[in-house]
Amino acid sequence: MDISIRIGIWLELAESCGLSVIQQGLQQIWRLLLLCLICRVSFRLDVPSTLKHGVSVLTGICGLFLFFELDMVWVLLLAGLCYFILLLSQNPSRRGLYLSVVILSYLLIGELLLVDMVTWHKIRGSQMVVAMKAISVAFDVDRGAVGRLPSLPEYLGYVLFVGTVVFGPWISFSTYMNAAGGAKLSWKWVQSSFYSVKKSQLCLLVSSCIAPYLFPLFVPIQGNQFTQKWQRAYENALSFHFSNYFVGHLSESTTMLAGAGFSEEKDNILWDLKVVEPLNVEMPRSMVQVVTSWNIPMSQWLKTYVFKNAMKLGTFPAILVTYTASALLHGLSFHLGAVLLSLGFITYVEHVLRKKLSAIFNACILSRPCTSDCSHRHKKEIWVWLLNLAFSLLVIFHLTYLGSMFDPGLDEQEAGESYTAIHTIQRWSELNWASHWIVFLCWLLFLIL
């Protein structure tokens, strides 16, 4: 294709897709950003804390109504049910376990019996955030990390906090209470909040207008039928990745704008909340780095409240329990469950294989980067760098394979109808189950070594 024709197509795409996507994105979120700002200002007022929590609840409910209208009642019902169970729990050391069972039962019954698939998929993200917050409160009270069961205004203000209730992320109860304390307004706060908005809109643009046309328009690589299948798979995966980055950066913005997501360093307040790290996913060292960078707060939540509690079963069973819990929180979706459980196997096999290779070669080829004072003999040799690069390329291959089933541009109803077990099996069959076979071979290599 001639370069002048290509530039013309780019300009047409920018006008027909780019501008409309950005305009629609801003139209959907500006009222939520305004609610976050109202909540932030109320936290700065010299009023009783109960009133601050009340404003957090009201702005959170308004935010839910903006996006879900009357379907928000299912989110509110879950929040109320969780506090009721916390009050009824007789065993003070088992609140977290009891509440987890109740929440998973509620989510399963709601999806299977009470609510239609399209509605449930629409509110699934908010349901998950409320569930994670309630479970973290229960476990923190059990462990003594939170000194007492929060009062009803504190609890509702936390789980319905407008900065996180729509797009996430999970934040701890102590983080919310620090936000309610009202950190000083500053230019850095405004700058950090709106910088995340800009990053989110850029990711939305890439997901909608660049990734779906990557190879025909932006990277014109010609190939045979085999390579074209993998090119389409990479386009689908890239679009899915950037849609996740869009939500992640937007949630950074709403959380900080509402007053949470800061850290204190001496006398300085740093607005440094990170939900996603795209470079660690698109140019990864390992799958371990991918799963921790995909959604940093959720990764911390799973590690703290699921993985550590399941470690008594052993490392591999704990990994399976963790990914199963993540799949259940995401809902009864075969494609998500298949991807998450596959990720669990890939992550474990990669970790143990690289650990064994690192011991055999005495080299820095672990899943996580070594510290500068590690005891490995070989650190910066060219073959060490090449081996780490090979593992990085293998991770990109796995991500392309796993993300191949996520078609860009589907709405909630289309996604619910399309992402069936047959769809998942068909997509992976088209790619000859390549990723699963490679994981199996890596596992055999680990056993042989």
ABEGO torsion letter per residue (X at the ends): XBAAAAAAAAAAAAAAAAAAAAAAAAAAAAAAAAAAAAAAAAAABBBBAAAAAAAAAAAAAAAAAAAAEAAAAAAAAAAAAAAAAAAABABAAAAAAAAAAAAAAAAAAAAAAABBAAAAAAAAAAAAAAAAAAAAAAAAAAAGABABBBBAAAAAAAAABAAAAAAOBBBBAAAAAAAAAGBBBBAAAAAAAAAAAAAAAAAAAAAAAAAAAAAAAABBBBBBAAAAAAAAAAAAAAAAAAAAAAAAAAAAAAAAAAGBGBBBBEABBBBABBABBAAAAABBABAAAAAAAABAAAAAAAAAAAAAAAAAAEAAAAAAAAAAAAAAAAEBBAAAAAAAAAAAAAAAAAAAAAAAAAAAAGBBABABBBBAABABABAABAAAAAAAAAAAAAAAAAAAAAAAABBBGBBAAAAAAABBAAAAAAAAAAAGGAAAAAAAAAAAAAAAX
